């Protein structure tokens, strides 16, 4: 077996050191080593977006990133989304709009839409649908998710 | 997943030493969106993954008005569709970059990786061919240049020797009155693999009617991306109109030699080759006139 790699990364604002096998994906490191189980394993091949995290400011599928790659990087996961005042406007909007049923896709959708709204605070519905094309949901039919993101966008705008 | 070693060399020389040592058991990784999945699914046996993203030449993205665009092999798609200059000068590349996978894939996947993966249905290859891109390859025995259309030799196969790596693409600066476009057909709106893809480019004379130079490239209709020279020859030196575009599309359609698979039958792909060539040329023409 290959020697373990020592990695130091900033995860949700905290400097974290961990050892991982070269073959472990970032998703496996988050879930199995760091016990951050909010990011979900869906397809494990970059299609479904359930494992979405923000790596150095850009949205990625953590199942197709190696744990060893994130040395010196900044990783944001669903566990870091809630602020000291409580739920993030996106989380609140998902609840209020019933934008989830089984909940497996939800962390991924929140990370994806957070990345979108940070980049494009006035995203249109078409922008939202295109941006989230890599996040699959088999329960909601997407409409409630899109409504929730639009709702959160308005709240974030007011809070500015 | 099978066990392998991971290395992230900081320069080209170090990467070449690793490739020389491990040969075919090592593979360069850019975004990993194909490679990690292939290794996980045991479709590829590897001892070493060499991360290209710490090598400056593989991450270079720069434009020079006489040399053209240098696009490092590991530069992720999103870096060039967010670049206004590239959007204006290399529209065909931006078309392809913005439809490979979804947002999270485009944030990792690179044109270099897409080319080295050598899928017949790769979206970036017809766009690179339409823009006359040339590959810059480095190996322990020296460097060489290969036009993108000559890089792949079959599905999953290409001209790279085990001790070589793709460093970057050099894409010539667009001529005056130049336009290009890439489009594909998929049964969904996003997140799918091309049933057929077509990249085209046109360079017009000062009259903005006579075709000086054209390139038409088809993906997913042969073991490797096709550069259909005879379809371009149909256009060159003539005044372009819908009738002429139809003629070139018919020639491109005749050049397609696809297989039938889960994504489409042979007959359907042949039909699509004509339709997409026509649309790619119409959009290229529109763009060539805009400049």
Interface residues (C-beta under 8 A of the other chain):
Chain A: X1 X2 X3 X5 X21 X22 X23 X24 X25 X44 X45 X46 X47 X49 X52 X58 X59 X60 X61 X63 X64 X65 X66 X68 X69 X71 X112 X115 X116 X130 X131 X132 X133 X134 X135
Chain B: X1 X2 X3 X4 X5 X6 X8 X29 X31 X32 X33 X36 X37 X39 X40 X41 X49 X51 X53 X76 X78 X101 X102 X103 X104 X105 X107 X108 X189 X190 X191
